[in-house]
Amino acid sequence: MIEGISAVLGFAVGVAISPVPIIAVILMLFSKRARVNGPAFAAGWVVALGVVSVVAYVLAVQGQEAAESVTTDVVSWGKLLFGVLFLLLAVRNWRSRPAPGEAAPMPAWMAGIDGMAPVKALVLGLLLAGVNPKNLMLAVAAGTAVAGLGLSSGDAAWSLVAFVVLGSLTIVVPVVYYLVGGAGAKTRLDHLKDWLAAHNNAVMAVLLLVFGVDLIAKALPSLF
């Protein structure tokens, strides 16, 4: 199990450090239905990460059983592909970062968070965790990495649970903090939101660059 958790740790950190979803959940905690929408968003996030990583794991295991002789090459090519995609996303994020002193633009959909119904908050959590390209690739990579270790079903399950838990900390913790933190929680969360908005693109560019280089470095020795 320790081996599985080690394999998904980096991917979980990559999911957790997602400025836009963190900003979104903080905005929900300042909305009219904060005590319902915050937990609903967090629930959608957790479910999406779990579903994507488990599906990726199951498909990867089935693929290995169907083509045992080419498993190593398939996994290595998958790592190489993900690595290249992460590098491309890193370049895009770096180029789109705001100039010094310039306000960072936020997605237009954030304007509707204040009046959002709980069901929409749940769906938004599902989309940002399971459909957002960066998080989707990281969840798939985590499931695939666990499948490649040949762990028992129990150890694989605990590894994926660890991925979901660690990848959800930055979403769940603000919600819990808001619910139990009192008046001071709003001020601190607001400061965090402003900092993330200003540094969103730079943070994501560095993160994606690290993951891209790491995956490519792990894939190349097996392929060549």
Secondary structure, 3 states (H helix, E strand, C coil): CHHHHHHHHHHHHHHHCCHHHHHHHHHHCCCCCHHHHHHHHHHHHHHHHHHHHHHHHHHHHHHHHHCHHHHHHHHHHHHHHHHHHHHHHHHHHHHCCCCCCCCCCCCHHHHHCCCCCHHHHHHHHHHHHHCCHHHHHHHHHHHHHHHCCCCCHHHHHHHHHHHHHHHHHHHHHHHHHHHHCCHHHHHHHHHHHHHHHHHHHHHHHHHHHHHHHHHHHHHHHHHC
